Amino acid sequence: MVPVMWAVWAALVLILAALYIYRSRLERDEEDQIFLDDSFEHERSAQAAIVARVNKIQPVLRVSMILASVATVFVIGYYILDIVNQFK
């Protein structure tokens, strides 16, 4: 059971890391504040597309973070329970 537990935890953490890297790659071209007039509509639409992609990945990132956290708590709980059982 322990190798499976660690494999699941590692997979979830790798997925979480990949999602963070993907989001950071999307956000590197995003401007915090830009002032555009009508002649820069293509820039405005490019920024809107970046924001839309980042907003689309946010729920997946949140679920992945929750799953990785639950798996981490499970691994820690398993070893705490193992320590308690050894002292009985």
C-alpha positions in Angstrom: 0.0 0.0 0.0 2.8 2.4 0.8 4.3 2.5 -2.8 0.8 3.1 -4.2 0.2 5.9 -1.7 3.5 7.6 -2.6 2.9 7.1 -6.3 -0.5 8.7 -6.1 0.9 11.6 -4.0 3.8 12.1 -6.5 1.4 12.1 -9.5 -0.9 14.7 -7.8 2.1 16.9 -6.9 3.5 16.7 -10.4 0.1 17.6 -11.9 -0.1 20.6 -9.5 3.4 21.7 -10.5 2.7 21.4 -14.2 -0.4 23.5 -13.8 1.5 26.2 -11.9 4.2 26.2 -14.6 1.5 26.4 -17.3 -0.2 29.3 -15.6 3.0 31.2 -15.1 3.8 30.7 -18.8 0.4 32.2 -19.7 0.8 35.1 -17.3 4.3 36.1 -18.4 2.9 38.1 -21.3 0.0 39.6 -19.3 0.3 43.3 -18.4 -0.9 44.5 -15.0 -2.2 47.8 -16.2 -2.3 49.1 -19.7 -4.0 52.1 -21.2 -5.1 51.5 -24.8 -7.0 53.7 -27.2 -9.0 52.4 -30.1 -5.9 52.0 -32.4 -4.6 49.2 -30.1 -7.7 47.0 -30.1 -5.5 43.9 -31.1 -3.5 44.4 -27.9 -6.7 44.6 -25.8 -8.0 41.4 -27.4 -4.7 39.6 -26.8 -4.8 40.6 -23.1 -8.4 39.5 -22.9 -7.5 36.1 -24.4 -4.7 35.7 -21.8 -7.0 36.5 -19.0 -9.6 34.1 -20.3 -7.1 31.3 -20.5 -5.8 32.0 -17.0 -9.4 32.2 -15.6 -10.2 28.9 -17.3 -7.3 27.0 -15.6 -8.0 28.4 -12.1 -10.7 25.9 -11.2 -8.6 23.0 -12.3 -5.6 24.4 -10.3 -7.8 24.8 -7.3 -9.1 21.2 -7.5 -5.6 19.9 -8.0 -4.4 21.8 -5.0 -7.1 20.4 -2.8 -6.4 16.8 -4.0 -2.6 17.2 -3.4 -3.4 18.6 0.1 -5.7 15.7 0.9 -3.1 13.2 -0.3 -0.4 15.0 1.8 -2.6 14.8 4.9 -3.3 11.1 4.2 0.5 10.4 3.9 1.2 12.2 7.1 -1.7 10.6 8.9 -0.5 7.2 7.7 2.9 7.7 9.2 1.6 9.2 12.4 -0.7 6.2 12.8 2.3 3.9 12.1 4.3 5.6 14.8 1.5 5.4 17.3 1.0 1.6 16.5 4.8 1.0 17.1 4.6 2.4 20.6 1.7 0.2 21.6 
